[in-house]
Amino acid sequence: MFSRAFSTANHLLNNRNLQRLAVTQLRKMSQQVLHSNVWDSDPELFALIQEEKKRQLTGLEMIASENFTSLPVLQCLSTCLHNKYSEGLPGQRYYGGNQFIDQIERLAQKRALEAYRLNPEEWGVNVQPYSGSPANFAVYTGLVEAHGRIMGLDLPDGGHLTHGFFTATKKISATSIFFESLPYKVDVETGLIDYEQLAKTARLFKPRIIIAGISCYSRPLDYKRFREICNEVGAYLMADMAHISGLVAAGVTPSPFEYADVVSTTTHKSLRGPRAGVIFFRKGVRSHNAKGEPIMYDLESKINQAVFPGLQGGPHNNTIAAIATTMKQATTPEFVEYQKQIIANAKRLCKGLQDKGYKIATGGTDVHLLLVDLRNVGLTGAKAEFILEEVSIACNKNTVPGDKSALNPSGIRLGTPALTTRGLVEKDMDQVVEFIDKALKLAKEIGTKSGPKLVDFKKTIECDEETKKKVADLRAQVEEYSCKFPMPGYPEY
Ligand SMILES: Cc1ncc(COP(=O)(O)O)c(C=O)c1O
């Protein structure tokens, strides 16, 4: 439609008498783009968005860090707030016109503190980080000098990239390039964090910050123990509660706030808000000196300045509004029930898989995720992830304690926040277990045909007629089942 209109306009421009008419027509068209729906202005893109919507709706979403956010959050994200620049903090902006933006950011701050039952005299919060990774980088930037020392749980043991990940040959995360990091580990046998080893290495390494946070660990962290180790070596305790921030808000898992100096989080995982990051920091008295005089925390300005102007520019005000409404939701009884159900579902999923002979790292779960150790099944994490994706179950391959290679992990991580949002309860987990078990058994069968290599395994699924049919049959069952459960958001996109 547009190309025809443009050629008409060009034709008119060649005729001097009709130039004015052509300009008017072009103006009208540019107005049309501004005011039309995306499905009219960009059908090619919109078709892809709809495909993704269909994928989300028809599949079982079990990636532990994902969720389906609420309609109010999606509505906040596409408001006029997106248009506004507001560098700085409420009341101290570099641009004018921020009277309402200030109120929205203050509301988000107030509600964030309320959601975690924090006293504003003791805790402050910055709601501007664009996501979890920049939030963590801002904490280190504010509190650790360049090449200062940090310690976090190793990535293959369930930590996150931004806790300082590096390998023998490469510094992978910028948090290991600009800071010196040393990992602590889980015990290979139990899968539990080895606090003794952490204490020993912390005494030698003397980090400025110890990070208590996980991306794949199915047991509560012992924040008290972390605090003791930090006190002994003079380190800040930073809790990265990105994965469990919904559970913490609902009070269904231990809270890091009693012990931590700083708490960072994402808001889009179990908390079910927009894709963003938040940093909480202690205020007031930190300790007392030998004379009994108070030593005050000085984290507020360090962290605020690290976020802006240190690392970021203009805050994403639409997202900050979405954080505000998420934090409001997080204080409701419905939200507490939701978080309880996430854990109940994870426990039932775990039990169902164990009953079928699958080994679960640490022997179970107390949170929203579990790590299936596939070494006794004879499948790699990559093959398991691939077959599950083929039958419309989304999860991710993951290293398990004792894995020799991070590149070829032996497990899969399964999470329940997204399925629980869609209304699945314990009895539905039994059906999910059946689907997962069928898929993994099918993968074993395919392996006997394809041989051990992943490329051949994938080729067999793609080309072998008998295999294709079996995979398609199971996918149809999963999709039919999944479609029964509603999803929040806009119906079509
Ligand atoms: C514990 C933890 N911290 C930080 C992050 C980073 O968050 P983002 O992906 O929003 O940068 C993640 C993401 O998975 C995480 O699991």
PDBQT file of the ligand as one rigid body, heavy atoms in Angstrom, charges set to zero:
ROOT
HETATM    1  C1  LIG A 501      20.819 -14.481  40.021  1.00  0.00    +0.000 C 
HETATM    2  C2  LIG A 501      20.738 -13.627  38.801  1.00  0.00    +0.000 A 
HETATM    3  N1  LIG A 501      21.242 -12.391  38.831  1.00  0.00    +0.000 NA
HETATM    4  C3  LIG A 501      21.208 -11.577  37.771  1.00  0.00    +0.000 A 
HETATM    5  C4  LIG A 501      20.646 -11.988  36.591  1.00  0.00    +0.000 A 
HETATM    6  C5  LIG A 501      20.704 -11.075  35.399  1.00  0.00    +0.000 C 
HETATM    7  O1  LIG A 501      19.503 -10.575  35.048  1.00  0.00    +0.000 OA
HETATM    8  P1  LIG A 501      19.238  -9.987  33.570  1.00  0.00    +0.000 P 
HETATM    9  O2  LIG A 501      19.160 -11.159  32.662  1.00  0.00    +0.000 OA
HETATM   10  O3  LIG A 501      17.979  -9.236  33.750  1.00  0.00    +0.000 OA
HETATM   11  O4  LIG A 501      20.392  -9.091  33.243  1.00  0.00    +0.000 OA
HETATM   12  C6  LIG A 501      20.081 -13.260  36.495  1.00  0.00    +0.000 A 
HETATM   13  C7  LIG A 501      19.436 -13.690  35.245  1.00  0.00    +0.000 C 
HETATM   14  O5  LIG A 501      19.142 -14.778  34.984  1.00  0.00    +0.000 OA
HETATM   15  C8  LIG A 501      20.141 -14.108  37.626  1.00  0.00    +0.000 A 
HETATM   16  O6  LIG A 501      19.672 -15.348  37.587  1.00  0.00    +0.000 OA
ENDROOT
TORSDOF 0
